[in-house]
């Protein structure tokens, strides 16, 4: 069975990704996390979280131009 539990940071990243839509890429997500929560985060943490969310089936990714 696929894991569907979301941690707090995963939930924040998922919400921000939904808000940013087509503009959701790691640097912009990290900036928005700081704006919305006052927390700074590394690009690595954002990438790891995006990968977990994709593995859990909450989002899909694609390479841009």
PAZAPA-4460 file (N, C-alpha, C; in steps of 0.05 Angstrom, whole numbers, plus 32768, in hexadecimal, padded with zeros to 4 digits):
% residues 65
    n_x    n_y    n_z   ca_x   ca_y   ca_z    c_x    c_y    c_z   seq   type   mol
   8011   7FE8   8000   8000   8000   8000   8012   8019   8000     1      X     A
   800A   802D   7FF0   8019   8046   7FEE   8015   8057   8007     2      X     A
   802B   8062   8012   8029   8073   8029   801B   808D   8021     3      X     A
   8008   8096   8031   7FFA   80AF   802B   7FFC   80C3   8041     4      X     A
   800A   80BD   8057   800E   80D0   806C   8020   80E6   8063     5      X     A
   8019   80FF   8069   802A   8116   8063   8035   8122   807C     6      X     A
   804F   8128   807C   805B   8137   8092   8054   8154   808E     7      X     A
   805A   8164   80A3   8054   8181   80A2   8062   818F   808A     8      X     A
   807C   8189   8087   808B   8196   8071   8081   818D   8056     9      X     A
   807B   8173   8054   806F   8169   803B   8055   8177   8034    10      X     A
   8045   817C   8048   802C   8189   8043   8030   81A6   803A    11      X     A
   8043   81B4   8047   804A   81CF   803F   8053   81D0   8022    12      X     A
   8065   81BE   801B   8070   81BD   7FFF   805A   81B7   7FEC    13      X     A
   8048   81A4   7FF2   8032   819D   7FE0   8020   81B5   7FDC    14      X     A
   8019   81C3   7FF1   8007   81DA   7FEF   8014   81F0   7FDE    15      X     A
   802D   81F6   7FE3   803B   820B   7FD4   803E   8203   7FB7    16      X     A
   8043   81E9   7FB2   8045   81E0   7F96   802A   81E4   7F88    17      X     A
   8014   81DE   7F96   7FFA   81E3   7F8A   7FF4   8200   7F85    18      X     A
   7FFD   8211   7F97   7FF9   822E   7F93   8009   8238   7F7B    19      X     A
   8023   822F   7F79   8034   8239   7F64   802E   822D   7F49    20      X     A
   8022   8216   7F48   801A   8209   7F2F   8032   8205   7F1D    21      X     A
   8030   820F   7F04   8045   820C   7EF0   805F   8219   7EF8    22      X     A
   805E   822B   7F0B   8076   823A   7F14   8084   822B   7F2B    23      X     A
   807B   8213   7F32   8086   8205   7F49   80A0   81F6   7F42    24      X     A
   80B6   8202   7F48   80D0   81F5   7F46   80DF   81FB   7F60    25      X     A
   80F3   81EC   7F66   80FF   81EA   7F80   8107   8206   7F8C    26      X     A
   8114   8217   7F7D   811C   8231   7F87   8104   8242   7F8F    27      X     A
   80F0   8242   7F7D   80D8   8252   7F83   80C9   8246   7F9B    28      X     A
   80C7   822C   7F9D   80BA   821F   7FB3   80C8   8227   7FCD    29      X     A
   80E3   8225   7FCE   80F2   822C   7FE6   80ED   8249   7FEE    30      X     A
   80ED   825B   7FDA   80E7   8278   7FE0   80CB   827B   7FEC    31      X     A
   80B8   826D   7FE1   809C   826F   7FEA   8099   8263   8006    32      X     A
   80A8   824E   800C   80A7   8243   8027   80B0   8258   803B    33      X     A
   80C5   8266   8035   80CF   827B   8047   80BB   8292   804A    34      X     A
   80AF   829A   8034   809B   82AF   8035   8083   82A7   8045    35      X     A
   8079   828F   8041   8060   8286   804E   8064   827D   806B    36      X     A
   807B   8271   8071   807F   8266   808C   8094   8274   809D    37      X     A
   80A5   8284   8090   80BB   8290   809E   80D2   827D   80A2    38      X     A
   80D1   8265   8098   80E6   8251   809A   80F7   8251   8081    39      X     A
   8111   8250   8084   8122   824C   806C   8125   822E   8068    40      X     A
   8129   8226   804F   812C   820A   8049   8140   8208   8032    41      X     A
   814E   81F1   8031   8161   81EC   801C   8153   81E1   8003    42      X     A
   8161   81E5   7FED   8156   81DA   7FD4   8156   81BC   7FD5    43      X     A
   816A   81B0   7FE3   816B   8193   7FE6   8153   8189   7FF5    44      X     A
   814A   8197   800A   8133   818F   8019   811A   8190   8008    45      X     A
   8118   81A5   7FF7   8101   81A7   7FE5   8101   8191   7FD1    46      X     A
   8118   818B   7FC5   811A   8175   7FB1   8112   815A   7FBE    47      X     A
   811D   8155   7FD6   8117   813B   7FE3   80F9   8139   7FE9    48      X     A
   80ED   814F   7FF2   80D1   814E   7FF8   80C0   814B   7FDF    49      X     A
   80C8   8158   7FC9   80B9   8155   7FB0   80BB   8138   7FA6    50      X     A
   80D2   812C   7FA9   80D6   8110   7FA1   80C4   80FE   7FB2    51      X     A
   80C2   8102   7FCC   80B1   80F2   7FDE   8094   80F5   7FD6    52      X     A
   808C   810E   7FD0   8070   8113   7FC9   8069   8106   7FAE    53      X     A
   807C   8106   7F9C   8078   80F8   7F82   8076   80DA   7F86    54      X     A
   8087   80CF   7F97   8086   80B2   7F9D   806C   80AA   7FAA    55      X     A
   8061   80BC   7FBA   8048   80B7   7FC8   8030   80BB   7FB6    56      X     A
   8035   80C6   7F9E   801F   80CA   7F8A   8010   80E4   7F8D    57      X     A
   801B   80F7   7F9C   800E   8111   7FA0   8013   8125   7F8A    58      X     A
   8029   8121   7F7B   802F   8133   7F65   8040   8125   7F51    59      X     A
   8044   8132   7F3A   8056   8128   7F25   8068   813E   7F1D    60      X     A
   807F   8137   7F13   8092   814B   7F0B   8099   8148   7EED    61      X     A
   80A5   815D   7EE3   80AE   815C   7EC7   80C5   8170   7EC4    62      X     A
   80D6   816A   7EB1   80EC   817D   7EAB   80E2   8193   7E99    63      X     A
   80EA   81AB   7EA0   80E3   81C2   7E90   80F8   81C9   7E7B    64      X     A
   80F3   81DD   7E6C   8106   81E6   7E58   811B   81F7   7E64    65      X     A
***
